[in-house]
Amino acid sequence: MSAFAAVLDPEGSGGLVPGASADPDRAVRLAAADYLRHGITTAQEGAADPASVAGLARAAEAGTIPLDVVVYPVVQWGAAAFTEHPELTGDFRGRLRLGGYKSTSGGGCAWAATS
């Protein structure tokens, strides 16, 4: 989860990001707390992979996301995200929704709304 990269967790597993958490639920809690501490009430997860979408969907279902999150799956996986999580289209559900697709071209980023 790129927007929720758990660099906020110095006791984490390390992995590819120094200090990152191996626990995605904890990563969401820590990142959300940091966003809220700075007055940010809506976050986006841009360029989400299937594991990120699934993890955030589980957190939304559990009611553990304390701020609104809009997810933009990478276009290669976007159709699957919308098929696997139709409850996340349209309005927020559990403070989470799918916002469209994320596409990169020539090093830049672009997004496309689905509605």
C-alpha positions as CSV (number, residue, x, y, z in Angstrom):
1,M,0.0,0.0,0.0
2,S,2.0,2.9,-1.3
3,A,0.0,5.7,0.3
4,F,0.1,3.7,3.5
5,A,3.8,2.8,3.4
6,A,4.5,2.0,7.0
7,V,7.7,3.9,7.2
8,L,6.0,5.2,10.4
9,D,6.7,1.9,12.1
10,P,10.4,1.8,13.2
11,E,9.8,-1.6,14.9
12,G,8.6,-3.2,11.7
13,S,10.1,-5.9,9.6
14,G,12.3,-3.8,7.3
15,G,11.6,-5.5,4.0
16,L,12.0,-3.3,0.9
17,V,11.2,-0.1,2.9
18,P,13.5,0.5,5.9
19,G,11.4,0.4,9.0
20,A,8.3,-0.9,7.2
21,S,5.6,-2.9,8.9
22,A,4.8,-6.5,7.8
23,D,1.3,-6.0,9.2
24,P,-0.9,-4.2,6.7
25,D,-3.6,-3.5,9.3
26,R,-1.1,-1.8,11.6
27,A,0.3,0.1,8.6
28,V,-3.2,1.5,7.8
29,R,-3.7,2.5,11.5
30,L,-0.3,4.2,11.7
31,A,-0.6,6.0,8.4
32,A,-4.2,7.1,9.1
33,A,-3.2,8.4,12.5
34,D,-0.5,10.5,10.9
35,Y,-2.8,11.8,8.2
36,L,-5.4,12.8,10.8
37,R,-2.8,14.4,13.1
38,H,-2.0,16.7,10.2
39,G,-5.7,17.5,9.5
40,I,-6.0,15.4,6.4
41,T,-9.3,13.6,6.4
42,T,-9.2,12.0,2.9
43,A,-6.3,10.0,1.5
44,Q,-5.8,8.3,-1.8
45,E,-4.1,5.0,-2.6
46,G,-2.8,5.7,-6.1
47,A,-1.4,2.9,-8.2
48,A,-2.8,0.2,-5.9
49,D,-2.0,-3.5,-6.7
50,P,-4.6,-6.3,-6.0
51,A,-3.1,-7.1,-2.5
52,S,-3.5,-3.4,-1.5
53,V,-7.1,-3.3,-2.7
54,A,-7.9,-6.5,-0.9
55,G,-6.2,-5.4,2.3
56,L,-8.0,-2.0,2.3
57,A,-11.3,-3.8,1.5
58,R,-10.8,-6.0,4.6
59,A,-10.0,-3.0,6.8
60,A,-13.1,-1.2,5.4
61,E,-15.3,-4.3,6.2
62,A,-13.9,-4.4,9.7
63,G,-14.5,-0.7,10.2
64,T,-10.9,0.1,11.0
65,I,-10.3,2.9,8.5
66,P,-10.7,6.2,10.4
67,L,-10.6,8.5,7.4
68,D,-11.9,8.4,3.8
69,V,-9.7,6.6,1.3
70,V,-10.1,6.6,-2.4
71,V,-8.3,3.8,-4.2
72,Y,-7.0,4.0,-7.8
73,P,-5.9,0.5,-8.9
74,V,-3.3,0.3,-11.6
75,V,-5.1,0.0,-14.9
76,Q,-3.7,-3.6,-15.5
77,W,-5.6,-4.8,-12.4
78,G,-8.3,-2.2,-12.3
79,A,-11.1,-4.2,-14.0
80,A,-10.5,-7.1,-11.5
81,A,-10.7,-4.7,-8.6
82,F,-14.0,-3.4,-9.7
83,T,-15.3,-7.0,-10.4
84,E,-14.0,-8.4,-7.1
85,H,-15.2,-5.4,-5.0
86,P,-18.4,-4.0,-6.5
87,E,-19.5,-2.8,-3.1
88,L,-16.7,-0.2,-3.3
89,T,-18.0,1.6,-6.4
90,G,-20.0,4.7,-6.0
91,D,-20.4,5.9,-2.4
92,F,-17.9,5.2,0.3
93,R,-18.3,1.9,2.2
94,G,-16.5,1.6,5.4
95,R,-14.8,4.9,4.5
96,L,-13.3,3.3,1.3
97,R,-14.2,3.5,-2.4
98,L,-12.7,2.7,-5.7
99,G,-12.2,6.0,-7.6
100,G,-11.1,4.9,-11.1
101,Y,-7.9,3.5,-12.6
102,K,-4.3,4.7,-12.4
103,S,-2.2,4.7,-15.6
104,T,1.4,5.7,-16.2
105,S,2.9,6.6,-19.5
106,G,6.3,8.0,-20.3
107,G,7.0,8.4,-16.6
108,G,4.0,10.5,-15.8
109,C,0.8,9.5,-14.0
110,A,-2.8,9.9,-15.1
111,W,-6.1,8.7,-13.7
112,A,-9.5,8.0,-15.3
113,A,-12.8,8.2,-13.5
114,T,-15.2,5.3,-14.0
115,S,-18.4,7.2,-13.6
